[in-house]
Amino acid sequence: MAVPKKRTSKSKSRSRRAKWKEKATHASTKAISLGKSILNGQNKSFIYATRIEQDTSV
């Protein structure tokens, strides 16, 4: 079974975790911003269906 030779330092672990959290925060901020722009009708970044067509003929 493969095992690491040396233990990862606390500073390296914390640095990696901080970077991961920074990326997650950035992604969530962009998602919230996009959601707000869609609700306000000011979105220009992507196209989506505003009304769903229902087929009544069965």
mmCIF file of the N, C-alpha and C atoms, coordinates in Angstrom:
data_MODEL
# 
_entry.id   MODEL 
# 
loop_
_atom_site.group_PDB 
_atom_site.id 
_atom_site.type_symbol 
_atom_site.label_atom_id 
_atom_site.label_alt_id 
_atom_site.label_comp_id 
_atom_site.label_asym_id 
_atom_site.label_entity_id 
_atom_site.label_seq_id 
_atom_site.pdbx_PDB_ins_code 
_atom_site.Cartn_x 
_atom_site.Cartn_y 
_atom_site.Cartn_z 
_atom_site.occupancy 
_atom_site.B_iso_or_equiv 
_atom_site.pdbx_formal_charge 
_atom_site.auth_seq_id 
_atom_site.auth_comp_id 
_atom_site.auth_asym_id 
_atom_site.auth_atom_id 
_atom_site.pdbx_PDB_model_num 
ATOM 1   N N  . MET A 1 1  ? 0.836   -1.176 0.000   1.00 0.00 ? 1  MET A N  1 
ATOM 2   C CA . MET A 1 1  ? 0.000   0.000  0.000   1.00 0.00 ? 1  MET A CA 1 
ATOM 3   C C  . MET A 1 1  ? 0.889   1.251  0.000   1.00 0.00 ? 1  MET A C  1 
ATOM 4   N N  . ALA A 1 2  ? 0.545   2.209  -0.856  1.00 0.00 ? 2  ALA A N  1 
ATOM 5   C CA . ALA A 1 2  ? 1.343   3.427  -0.979  1.00 0.00 ? 2  ALA A CA 1 
ATOM 6   C C  . ALA A 1 2  ? 0.992   4.409  0.134   1.00 0.00 ? 2  ALA A C  1 
ATOM 7   N N  . VAL A 1 3  ? 2.028   4.930  0.761   1.00 0.00 ? 3  VAL A N  1 
ATOM 8   C CA . VAL A 1 3  ? 1.840   5.941  1.802   1.00 0.00 ? 3  VAL A CA 1 
ATOM 9   C C  . VAL A 1 3  ? 2.789   7.105  1.530   1.00 0.00 ? 3  VAL A C  1 
ATOM 10  N N  . PRO A 1 4  ? 2.422   8.324  1.918   1.00 0.00 ? 4  PRO A N  1 
ATOM 11  C CA . PRO A 1 4  ? 3.333   9.448  1.717   1.00 0.00 ? 4  PRO A CA 1 
ATOM 12  C C  . PRO A 1 4  ? 4.564   9.306  2.614   1.00 0.00 ? 4  PRO A C  1 
ATOM 13  N N  . LYS A 1 5  ? 5.689   9.778  2.117   1.00 0.00 ? 5  LYS A N  1 
ATOM 14  C CA . LYS A 1 5  ? 6.934   9.653  2.876   1.00 0.00 ? 5  LYS A CA 1 
ATOM 15  C C  . LYS A 1 5  ? 6.988   10.635 4.032   1.00 0.00 ? 5  LYS A C  1 
ATOM 16  N N  . LYS A 1 6  ? 6.491   11.846 3.802   1.00 0.00 ? 6  LYS A N  1 
ATOM 17  C CA . LYS A 1 6  ? 6.557   12.857 4.852   1.00 0.00 ? 6  LYS A CA 1 
ATOM 18  C C  . LYS A 1 6  ? 5.192   13.499 5.041   1.00 0.00 ? 6  LYS A C  1 
ATOM 19  N N  . ARG A 1 7  ? 4.999   14.024 6.213   1.00 0.00 ? 7  ARG A N  1 
ATOM 20  C CA . ARG A 1 7  ? 3.739   14.681 6.538   1.00 0.00 ? 7  ARG A CA 1 
ATOM 21  C C  . ARG A 1 7  ? 3.698   16.075 5.909   1.00 0.00 ? 7  ARG A C  1 
ATOM 22  N N  . THR A 1 8  ? 2.533   16.452 5.392   1.00 0.00 ? 8  THR A N  1 
ATOM 23  C CA . THR A 1 8  ? 2.358   17.786 4.817   1.00 0.00 ? 8  THR A CA 1 
ATOM 24  C C  . THR A 1 8  ? 2.296   18.814 5.947   1.00 0.00 ? 8  THR A C  1 
ATOM 25  N N  . SER A 1 9  ? 3.021   19.893 5.789   1.00 0.00 ? 9  SER A N  1 
ATOM 26  C CA . SER A 1 9  ? 3.077   20.913 6.841   1.00 0.00 ? 9  SER A CA 1 
ATOM 27  C C  . SER A 1 9  ? 1.723   21.600 7.001   1.00 0.00 ? 9  SER A C  1 
ATOM 28  N N  . LYS A 1 10 ? 1.507   22.128 8.198   1.00 0.00 ? 10 LYS A N  1 
ATOM 29  C CA . LYS A 1 10 ? 0.255   22.839 8.486   1.00 0.00 ? 10 LYS A CA 1 
ATOM 30  C C  . LYS A 1 10 ? 0.086   24.048 7.574   1.00 0.00 ? 10 LYS A C  1 
ATOM 31  N N  . SER A 1 11 ? 1.185   24.771 7.337   1.00 0.00 ? 11 SER A N  1 
ATOM 32  C CA . SER A 1 11 ? 1.078   25.984 6.519   1.00 0.00 ? 11 SER A CA 1 
ATOM 33  C C  . SER A 1 11 ? 0.680   25.647 5.090   1.00 0.00 ? 11 SER A C  1 
ATOM 34  N N  . LYS A 1 12 ? 1.209   24.567 4.552   1.00 0.00 ? 12 LYS A N  1 
ATOM 35  C CA . LYS A 1 12 ? 0.860   24.168 3.185   1.00 0.00 ? 12 LYS A CA 1 
ATOM 36  C C  . LYS A 1 12 ? -0.604  23.731 3.124   1.00 0.00 ? 12 LYS A C  1 
ATOM 37  N N  . SER A 1 13 ? -1.041  22.974 4.128   1.00 0.00 ? 13 SER A N  1 
ATOM 38  C CA . SER A 1 13 ? -2.437  22.533 4.170   1.00 0.00 ? 13 SER A CA 1 
ATOM 39  C C  . SER A 1 13 ? -3.385  23.721 4.282   1.00 0.00 ? 13 SER A C  1 
ATOM 40  N N  . ARG A 1 14 ? -3.043  24.656 5.152   1.00 0.00 ? 14 ARG A N  1 
ATOM 41  C CA . ARG A 1 14 ? -3.890  25.839 5.343   1.00 0.00 ? 14 ARG A CA 1 
ATOM 42  C C  . ARG A 1 14 ? -3.907  26.716 4.104   1.00 0.00 ? 14 ARG A C  1 
ATOM 43  N N  . SER A 1 15 ? -2.762  26.811 3.450   1.00 0.00 ? 15 SER A N  1 
ATOM 44  C CA . SER A 1 15 ? -2.681  27.602 2.225   1.00 0.00 ? 15 SER A CA 1 
ATOM 45  C C  . SER A 1 15 ? -3.574  27.013 1.142   1.00 0.00 ? 15 SER A C  1 
ATOM 46  N N  . ARG A 1 16 ? -3.528  25.701 0.983   1.00 0.00 ? 16 ARG A N  1 
ATOM 47  C CA . ARG A 1 16 ? -4.372  25.033 -0.015  1.00 0.00 ? 16 ARG A CA 1 
ATOM 48  C C  . ARG A 1 16 ? -5.847  25.197 0.318   1.00 0.00 ? 16 ARG A C  1 
ATOM 49  N N  . ARG A 1 17 ? -6.189  25.039 1.584   1.00 0.00 ? 17 ARG A N  1 
ATOM 50  C CA . ARG A 1 17 ? -7.581  25.190 2.007   1.00 0.00 ? 17 ARG A CA 1 
ATOM 51  C C  . ARG A 1 17 ? -8.067  26.618 1.779   1.00 0.00 ? 17 ARG A C  1 
ATOM 52  N N  . ALA A 1 18 ? -7.218  27.595 2.071   1.00 0.00 ? 18 ALA A N  1 
ATOM 53  C CA . ALA A 1 18 ? -7.589  29.000 1.878   1.00 0.00 ? 18 ALA A CA 1 
ATOM 54  C C  . ALA A 1 18 ? -7.830  29.289 0.402   1.00 0.00 ? 18 ALA A C  1 
ATOM 55  N N  . LYS A 1 19 ? -6.986  28.747 -0.468  1.00 0.00 ? 19 LYS A N  1 
ATOM 56  C CA . LYS A 1 19 ? -7.151  28.958 -1.909  1.00 0.00 ? 19 LYS A CA 1 
ATOM 57  C C  . LYS A 1 19 ? -8.448  28.309 -2.386  1.00 0.00 ? 19 LYS A C  1 
ATOM 58  N N  . TRP A 1 20 ? -8.752  27.114 -1.883  1.00 0.00 ? 20 TRP A N  1 
ATOM 59  C CA . TRP A 1 20 ? -9.974  26.416 -2.261  1.00 0.00 ? 20 TRP A CA 1 
ATOM 60  C C  . TRP A 1 20 ? -11.198 27.230 -1.833  1.00 0.00 ? 20 TRP A C  1 
ATOM 61  N N  . LYS A 1 21 ? -11.156 27.768 -0.615  1.00 0.00 ? 21 LYS A N  1 
ATOM 62  C CA . LYS A 1 21 ? -12.275 28.582 -0.128  1.00 0.00 ? 21 LYS A CA 1 
ATOM 63  C C  . LYS A 1 21 ? -12.406 29.876 -0.923  1.00 0.00 ? 21 LYS A C  1 
ATOM 64  N N  . GLU A 1 22 ? -11.274 30.450 -1.317  1.00 0.00 ? 22 GLU A N  1 
ATOM 65  C CA . GLU A 1 22 ? -11.291 31.674 -2.121  1.00 0.00 ? 22 GLU A CA 1 
ATOM 66  C C  . GLU A 1 22 ? -11.976 31.424 -3.461  1.00 0.00 ? 22 GLU A C  1 
ATOM 67  N N  . LYS A 1 23 ? -11.656 30.291 -4.086  1.00 0.00 ? 23 LYS A N  1 
ATOM 68  C CA . LYS A 1 23 ? -12.284 29.945 -5.368  1.00 0.00 ? 23 LYS A CA 1 
ATOM 69  C C  . LYS A 1 23 ? -13.783 29.726 -5.194  1.00 0.00 ? 23 LYS A C  1 
ATOM 70  N N  . ALA A 1 24 ? -14.162 29.040 -4.114  1.00 0.00 ? 24 ALA A N  1 
ATOM 71  C CA . ALA A 1 24 ? -15.577 28.780 -3.849  1.00 0.00 ? 24 ALA A CA 1 
ATOM 72  C C  . ALA A 1 24 ? -16.336 30.080 -3.599  1.00 0.00 ? 24 ALA A C  1 
ATOM 73  N N  . THR A 1 25 ? -15.733 30.993 -2.867  1.00 0.00 ? 25 THR A N  1 
ATOM 74  C CA . THR A 1 25 ? -16.363 32.287 -2.590  1.00 0.00 ? 25 THR A CA 1 
ATOM 75  C C  . THR A 1 25 ? -16.561 33.076 -3.873  1.00 0.00 ? 25 THR A C  1 
ATOM 76  N N  . HIS A 1 26 ? -15.556 33.059 -4.729  1.00 0.00 ? 26 HIS A N  1 
ATOM 77  C CA . HIS A 1 26 ? -15.642 33.775 -6.003  1.00 0.00 ? 26 HIS A CA 1 
ATOM 78  C C  . HIS A 1 26 ? -16.764 33.195 -6.871  1.00 0.00 ? 26 HIS A C  1 
ATOM 79  N N  . ALA A 1 27 ? -16.841 31.863 -6.951  1.00 0.00 ? 27 ALA A N  1 
ATOM 80  C CA . ALA A 1 27 ? -17.879 31.216 -7.757  1.00 0.00 ? 27 ALA A CA 1 
ATOM 81  C C  . ALA A 1 27 ? -19.270 31.515 -7.210  1.00 0.00 ? 27 ALA A C  1 
ATOM 82  N N  . SER A 1 28 ? -19.417 31.484 -5.885  1.00 0.00 ? 28 SER A N  1 
ATOM 83  C CA . SER A 1 28 ? -20.731 31.756 -5.301  1.00 0.00 ? 28 SER A CA 1 
ATOM 84  C C  . SER A 1 28 ? -21.138 33.215 -5.500  1.00 0.00 ? 28 SER A C  1 
ATOM 85  N N  . THR A 1 29 ? -20.186 34.124 -5.433  1.00 0.00 ? 29 THR A N  1 
ATOM 86  C CA . THR A 1 29 ? -20.478 35.543 -5.662  1.00 0.00 ? 29 THR A CA 1 
ATOM 87  C C  . THR A 1 29 ? -20.968 35.772 -7.083  1.00 0.00 ? 29 THR A C  1 
ATOM 88  N N  . LYS A 1 30 ? -20.305 35.123 -8.046  1.00 0.00 ? 30 LYS A N  1 
ATOM 89  C CA . LYS A 1 30 ? -20.725 35.253 -9.441  1.00 0.00 ? 30 LYS A CA 1 
ATOM 90  C C  . LYS A 1 30 ? -22.115 34.661 -9.651  1.00 0.00 ? 30 LYS A C  1 
ATOM 91  N N  . ALA A 1 31 ? -22.398 33.525 -8.999  1.00 0.00 ? 31 ALA A N  1 
ATOM 92  C CA . ALA A 1 31 ? -23.702 32.888 -9.142  1.00 0.00 ? 31 ALA A CA 1 
ATOM 93  C C  . ALA A 1 31 ? -24.809 33.768 -8.568  1.00 0.00 ? 31 ALA A C  1 
ATOM 94  N N  . ILE A 1 32 ? -24.564 34.353 -7.413  1.00 0.00 ? 32 ILE A N  1 
ATOM 95  C CA . ILE A 1 32 ? -25.547 35.254 -6.798  1.00 0.00 ? 32 ILE A CA 1 
ATOM 96  C C  . ILE A 1 32 ? -25.781 36.465 -7.693  1.00 0.00 ? 32 ILE A C  1 
ATOM 97  N N  . SER A 1 33 ? -24.714 37.023 -8.230  1.00 0.00 ? 33 SER A N  1 
ATOM 98  C CA . SER A 1 33 ? -24.823 38.190 -9.099  1.00 0.00 ? 33 SER A CA 1 
ATOM 99  C C  . SER A 1 33 ? -25.636 37.867 -10.346 1.00 0.00 ? 33 SER A C  1 
ATOM 100 N N  . LEU A 1 34 ? -25.380 36.703 -10.932 1.00 0.00 ? 34 LEU A N  1 
ATOM 101 C CA . LEU A 1 34 ? -26.114 36.288 -12.121 1.00 0.00 ? 34 LEU A CA 1 
ATOM 102 C C  . LEU A 1 34 ? -27.591 36.076 -11.800 1.00 0.00 ? 34 LEU A C  1 
ATOM 103 N N  . GLY A 1 35 ? -27.873 35.457 -10.655 1.00 0.00 ? 35 GLY A N  1 
ATOM 104 C CA . GLY A 1 35 ? -29.255 35.258 -10.236 1.00 0.00 ? 35 GLY A CA 1 
ATOM 105 C C  . GLY A 1 35 ? -29.994 36.571 -10.054 1.00 0.00 ? 35 GLY A C  1 
ATOM 106 N N  . LYS A 1 36 ? -29.318 37.548 -9.456  1.00 0.00 ? 36 LYS A N  1 
ATOM 107 C CA . LYS A 1 36 ? -29.935 38.863 -9.267  1.00 0.00 ? 36 LYS A CA 1 
ATOM 108 C C  . LYS A 1 36 ? -30.231 39.530 -10.604 1.00 0.00 ? 36 LYS A C  1 
ATOM 109 N N  . SER A 1 37 ? -29.297 39.420 -11.545 1.00 0.00 ? 37 SER A N  1 
ATOM 110 C CA . SER A 1 37 ? -29.511 40.063 -12.840 1.00 0.00 ? 37 SER A CA 1 
ATOM 111 C C  . SER A 1 37 ? -30.654 39.397 -13.604 1.00 0.00 ? 37 SER A C  1 
ATOM 112 N N  . ILE A 1 38 ? -30.815 38.081 -13.447 1.00 0.00 ? 38 ILE A N  1 
ATOM 113 C CA . ILE A 1 38 ? -31.934 37.385 -14.095 1.00 0.00 ? 38 ILE A CA 1 
ATOM 114 C C  . ILE A 1 38 ? -33.257 37.861 -13.501 1.00 0.00 ? 38 ILE A C  1 
ATOM 115 N N  . LEU A 1 39 ? -33.313 37.960 -12.180 1.00 0.00 ? 39 LEU A N  1 
ATOM 116 C CA . LEU A 1 39 ? -34.549 38.404 -11.525 1.00 0.00 ? 39 LEU A CA 1 
ATOM 117 C C  . LEU A 1 39 ? -34.906 39.839 -11.894 1.00 0.00 ? 39 LEU A C  1 
ATOM 118 N N  . ASN A 1 40 ? -33.901 40.667 -12.107 1.00 0.00 ? 40 ASN A N  1 
ATOM 119 C CA . ASN A 1 40 ? -34.146 42.062 -12.478 1.00 0.00 ? 40 ASN A CA 1 
ATOM 120 C C  . ASN A 1 40 ? -34.368 42.241 -13.966 1.00 0.00 ? 40 ASN A C  1 
ATOM 121 N N  . GLY A 1 41 ? -34.131 41.197 -14.750 1.00 0.00 ? 41 GLY A N  1 
ATOM 122 C CA . GLY A 1 41 ? -34.303 41.289 -16.194 1.00 0.00 ? 41 GLY A CA 1 
ATOM 123 C C  . GLY A 1 41 ? -33.162 41.991 -16.895 1.00 0.00 ? 41 GLY A C  1 
ATOM 124 N N  . GLN A 1 42 ? -32.002 42.027 -16.279 1.00 0.00 ? 42 GLN A N  1 
ATOM 125 C CA . GLN A 1 42 ? -30.856 42.721 -16.861 1.00 0.00 ? 42 GLN A CA 1 
ATOM 126 C C  . GLN A 1 42 ? -29.766 41.759 -17.317 1.00 0.00 ? 42 GLN A C  1 
ATOM 127 N N  . ASN A 1 43 ? -30.108 40.489 -17.466 1.00 0.00 ? 43 ASN A N  1 
ATOM 128 C CA . ASN A 1 43 ? -29.071 39.523 -17.829 1.00 0.00 ? 43 ASN A CA 1 
ATOM 129 C C  . ASN A 1 43 ? -28.720 39.623 -19.308 1.00 0.00 ? 43 ASN A C  1 
ATOM 130 N N  . LYS A 1 44 ? -27.439 39.520 -19.607 1.00 0.00 ? 44 LYS A N  1 
ATOM 131 C CA . LYS A 1 44 ? -26.961 39.540 -20.979 1.00 0.00 ? 44 LYS A CA 1 
ATOM 132 C C  . LYS A 1 44 ? -25.945 38.429 -21.207 1.00 0.00 ? 44 LYS A C  1 
ATOM 133 N N  . SER A 1 45 ? -25.738 37.595 -20.207 1.00 0.00 ? 45 SER A N  1 
ATOM 134 C CA . SER A 1 45 ? -24.661 36.619 -20.298 1.00 0.00 ? 45 SER A CA 1 
ATOM 135 C C  . SER A 1 45 ? -25.092 35.291 -20.907 1.00 0.00 ? 45 SER A C  1 
ATOM 136 N N  . PHE A 1 46 ? -26.369 34.936 -20.805 1.00 0.00 ? 46 PHE A N  1 
ATOM 137 C CA . PHE A 1 46 ? -26.809 33.700 -21.431 1.00 0.00 ? 46 PHE A CA 1 
ATOM 138 C C  . PHE A 1 46 ? -28.298 33.773 -21.749 1.00 0.00 ? 46 PHE A C  1 
ATOM 139 N N  . ILE A 1 47 ? -28.745 32.832 -22.576 1.00 0.00 ? 47 ILE A N  1 
ATOM 140 C CA . ILE A 1 47 ? -30.136 32.807 -23.032 1.00 0.00 ? 47 ILE A CA 1 
ATOM 141 C C  . ILE A 1 47 ? -30.853 31.665 -22.322 1.00 0.00 ? 47 ILE A C  1 
ATOM 142 N N  . TYR A 1 48 ? -32.055 31.914 -21.879 1.00 0.00 ? 48 TYR A N  1 
ATOM 143 C CA . TYR A 1 48 ? -32.843 30.876 -21.236 1.00 0.00 ? 48 TYR A CA 1 
ATOM 144 C C  . TYR A 1 48 ? -34.307 31.056 -21.620 1.00 0.00 ? 48 TYR A C  1 
ATOM 145 N N  . ALA A 1 49 ? -35.085 29.995 -21.471 1.00 0.00 ? 49 ALA A N  1 
ATOM 146 C CA . ALA A 1 49 ? -36.501 30.031 -21.826 1.00 0.00 ? 49 ALA A CA 1 
ATOM 147 C C  . ALA A 1 49 ? -37.276 30.733 -20.722 1.00 0.00 ? 49 ALA A C  1 
ATOM 148 N N  . THR A 1 50 ? -38.073 31.719 -21.100 1.00 0.00 ? 50 THR A N  1 
ATOM 149 C CA . THR A 1 50 ? -38.868 32.435 -20.108 1.00 0.00 ? 50 THR A CA 1 
ATOM 150 C C  . THR A 1 50 ? -40.251 31.814 -19.940 1.00 0.00 ? 50 THR A C  1 
ATOM 151 N N  . ARG A 1 51 ? -40.732 31.132 -20.971 1.00 0.00 ? 51 ARG A N  1 
ATOM 152 C CA . ARG A 1 51 ? -42.055 30.532 -20.911 1.00 0.00 ? 51 ARG A CA 1 
ATOM 153 C C  . ARG A 1 51 ? -41.970 29.106 -21.436 1.00 0.00 ? 51 ARG A C  1 
ATOM 154 N N  . ILE A 1 52 ? -42.595 28.175 -20.751 1.00 0.00 ? 52 ILE A N  1 
ATOM 155 C CA . ILE A 1 52 ? -42.596 26.781 -21.176 1.00 0.00 ? 52 ILE A CA 1 
ATOM 156 C C  . ILE A 1 52 ? -43.862 26.521 -21.980 1.00 0.00 ? 52 ILE A C  1 
ATOM 157 N N  . GLU A 1 53 ? -43.691 26.051 -23.198 1.00 0.00 ? 53 GLU A N  1 
ATOM 158 C CA . GLU A 1 53 ? -44.828 25.708 -24.056 1.00 0.00 ? 53 GLU A CA 1 
ATOM 159 C C  . GLU A 1 53 ? -45.378 24.350 -23.625 1.00 0.00 ? 53 GLU A C  1 
ATOM 160 N N  . GLN A 1 54 ? -46.691 24.284 -23.434 1.00 0.00 ? 54 GLN A N  1 
ATOM 161 C CA . GLN A 1 54 ? -47.308 23.021 -23.050 1.00 0.00 ? 54 GLN A CA 1 
ATOM 162 C C  . GLN A 1 54 ? -48.099 22.483 -24.226 1.00 0.00 ? 54 GLN A C  1 
ATOM 163 N N  . ASP A 1 55 ? -47.895 21.210 -24.505 1.00 0.00 ? 55 ASP A N  1 
ATOM 164 C CA . ASP A 1 55 ? -48.599 20.551 -25.596 1.00 0.00 ? 55 ASP A CA 1 
ATOM 165 C C  . ASP A 1 55 ? -49.916 20.004 -25.053 1.00 0.00 ? 55 ASP A C  1 
ATOM 166 N N  . THR A 1 56 ? -51.062 20.574 -25.515 1.00 0.00 ? 56 THR A N  1 
ATOM 167 C CA . THR A 1 56 ? -52.365 20.157 -25.006 1.00 0.00 ? 56 THR A CA 1 
ATOM 168 C C  . THR A 1 56 ? -52.984 19.056 -25.837 1.00 0.00 ? 56 THR A C  1 
ATOM 169 N N  . SER A 1 57 ? -52.467 18.808 -27.041 1.00 0.00 ? 57 SER A N  1 
ATOM 170 C CA . SER A 1 57 ? -53.042 17.752 -27.881 1.00 0.00 ? 57 SER A CA 1 
ATOM 171 C C  . SER A 1 57 ? -52.485 16.397 -27.463 1.00 0.00 ? 57 SER A C  1 
ATOM 172 N N  . VAL A 1 58 ? -53.402 15.520 -27.049 1.00 0.00 ? 58 VAL A N  1 
ATOM 173 C CA . VAL A 1 58 ? -52.982 14.191 -26.596 1.00 0.00 ? 58 VAL A CA 1 
ATOM 174 C C  . VAL A 1 58 ? -53.522 13.137 -27.512 1.00 0.00 ? 58 VAL A C  1 
# 
